[in-house]
Amino acid sequence: MDINEYRQLRAFARYDGIYLAVIWTASFACLIFTPTYPIASMPCMLLALSTPFFVGYRLWKFRREGRDDQISFKQALLYCFRLFLNAAMVFAIIQWAYMQFLDHGHLSSLLQMAINTPDSMAMMKQAGYDEALINQAIAEINNMTPMTFAATYFVNNIIIGCILSIPIAAMMKKVKVV
């Protein structure tokens, strides 16, 4: 891969990363509105689960438009890594801004509400967590700064993106048969 091909890959991954961050933001918004509008939980899950399909589709478009319908596994993997990295950076900034300026404890109370349901408590106790540990986890969630929250999910999104990139790149690669 020469420098121009790499620049093209980087540009496509940058724009597609922004598009993926928009999908993740819409999913996050649906999550925030779930207590008020329970119907929002369905689009929240569907948008989150659409991530590998969206990345595969964008890789397919890049392969067709930018690579003359050919891309090696290594190039496809690099594209996916770059796309997830760009999406995670944009989404982390959006999450930080939400937590810093708009949240005012709403998300932590939502998580606390989810943890304090009888079903969740029973499941956690069955998994071996005692009530003191559960209360400590709730206190840690309440004490999270916006930067810590965004950084935590940034790292999680990068790890999940790296894991998803391997099968996506393997399925979408297409090399010229000689």
C-alpha positions in Angstrom: 0.0 0.0 0.0 1.5 3.3 -1.0 1.1 6.7 0.7 -1.9 7.8 -1.5 -3.8 4.5 -0.8 -3.1 5.0 2.9 -4.4 8.6 2.8 -7.5 7.5 0.9 -8.1 4.7 3.5 -7.6 7.3 6.3 -10.0 9.7 4.8 -12.8 7.1 4.2 -12.3 5.8 7.8 -12.5 9.3 9.2 -15.8 10.1 7.6 -17.2 6.7 8.3 -16.1 7.0 11.9 -18.1 10.1 12.2 -21.2 8.3 10.8 -20.7 5.5 13.3 -20.4 8.0 16.1 -23.7 9.5 15.1 -25.3 6.0 15.3 -23.8 5.5 18.7 -25.0 8.9 19.8 -28.5 8.1 18.7 -28.3 4.9 20.6 -27.0 6.7 23.7 -29.8 9.3 23.4 -32.4 6.5 23.3 -30.8 5.0 26.4 -31.1 8.3 28.2 -34.8 8.6 27.3 -35.7 5.0 28.1 -37.1 5.7 31.7 -39.4 8.4 30.3 -40.2 6.5 27.0 -39.8 2.8 27.5 -40.2 2.3 23.8 -36.8 3.9 23.3 -35.1 0.8 24.5 -35.8 -1.0 21.3 -34.1 1.5 19.0 -31.3 1.8 21.5 -30.5 -1.9 21.2 -31.0 -2.0 17.4 -28.7 0.9 16.8 -26.0 -0.6 19.1 -26.4 -4.0 17.4 -26.2 -2.5 14.0 -22.6 -1.5 14.5 -20.8 -4.5 12.9 -23.3 -4.5 10.0 -22.8 -0.7 9.4 -19.0 -1.1 9.5 -19.1 -4.1 7.1 -21.3 -2.1 4.7 -19.0 0.9 4.8 -16.0 -1.3 4.3 -17.8 -2.8 1.3 -18.5 0.7 -0.1 -14.8 1.6 0.4 -13.7 -1.5 -1.3 -15.9 -0.8 -4.3 -15.4 2.9 -4.6 -11.8 3.3 -3.4 -10.1 0.0 -4.1 -11.6 -1.2 -7.4 -13.4 -4.0 -5.6 -10.2 -5.4 -4.1 -8.9 -5.2 -0.6 -6.6 -7.4 1.4 -7.3 -8.6 4.9 -4.5 -6.4 6.3 -6.0 -3.3 4.5 -9.5 -4.1 5.6 -8.4 -4.6 9.2 -6.5 -1.3 9.2 -9.6 0.4 7.8 -11.8 -1.1 10.5 -9.3 -0.2 13.2 -9.2 3.4 12.0 -13.0 3.6 11.7 -13.5 2.4 15.2 -10.8 4.7 16.6 -12.3 7.7 14.9 -15.8 6.8 16.0 -14.7 6.2 19.6 -12.9 9.6 19.7 -15.9 11.5 18.4 -18.3 9.6 20.7 -16.1 10.2 23.7 -16.2 13.9 23.1 -20.0 13.8 22.8 -20.4 11.7 25.9 -18.0 14.1 27.9 -20.0 17.1 26.7 -23.3 15.4 27.7 -22.0 14.4 31.1 -20.4 17.8 31.7 -23.2 20.1 30.6 -26.5 18.3 30.4 -26.6 15.2 32.6 -26.7 16.5 36.1 -26.8 13.0 37.6 -29.5 11.6 35.3 -27.5 8.8 33.9 -26.1 7.7 37.3 -29.6 7.6 38.7 -30.7 5.6 35.7 -27.9 3.0 36.3 -28.7 3.0 40.0 -32.4 2.3 39.2 -31.4 -0.5 36.9 -29.1 -2.1 39.6 -31.6 -1.7 42.4 -34.4 -3.7 40.7 -35.2 -7.0 42.5 -34.2 -9.0 39.4 -30.8 -7.4 39.1 -30.1 -7.7 42.8 -31.1 -11.4 42.8 -28.9 -12.0 39.8 -25.9 -10.2 41.3 -26.3 -12.0 44.6 -26.5 -15.3 42.7 -23.3 -14.3 40.9 -21.6 -14.0 44.4 -21.7 -10.2 44.9 -22.8 -9.1 48.4 -24.9 -6.0 49.1 -21.9 -4.0 50.3 -20.0 -4.5 47.0 -23.1 -3.6 45.1 -23.5 -0.4 47.1 -19.8 0.4 46.6 -20.3 0.0 42.8 -23.2 2.4 42.9 -21.2 4.9 44.9 -18.4 4.6 42.3 -20.8 5.3 39.5 -22.1 8.4 41.3 -18.6 9.7 41.9 -17.5 9.3 38.2 -16.4 12.6 36.6 -17.4 13.3 33.0 -13.8 12.8 31.9 -13.6 9.4 33.6 -16.9 8.3 32.2 -15.9 9.3 28.6 -12.5 7.8 28.9 -13.9 4.5 30.2 -16.3 4.2 27.3 -13.6 5.3 24.9 -11.4 2.4 25.9 -14.4 0.0 25.9 -15.3 1.1 22.4 -11.8 0.7 21.2 -11.5 -2.9 22.6 -14.9 -3.9 21.2 -14.0 -2.3 17.9 -10.7 -4.2 17.7 -12.5 -7.5 18.4 -15.2 -6.8 15.8 -12.7 -5.7 13.2 -11.2 -9.1 12.8 -14.3 -11.0 11.6 -15.5 -8.0 9.6 -12.2 -7.7 7.8 -12.1 -11.4 7.2 -15.5 -11.5 5.7 -15.1 -8.4 3.6 -11.7 -8.9 2.1 -11.5 -9.6 -1.6 -8.3 -10.2 -3.5 -7.8 -10.6 -7.2 -7.4 -14.3 -8.1 -4.6 -14.7 -10.6 
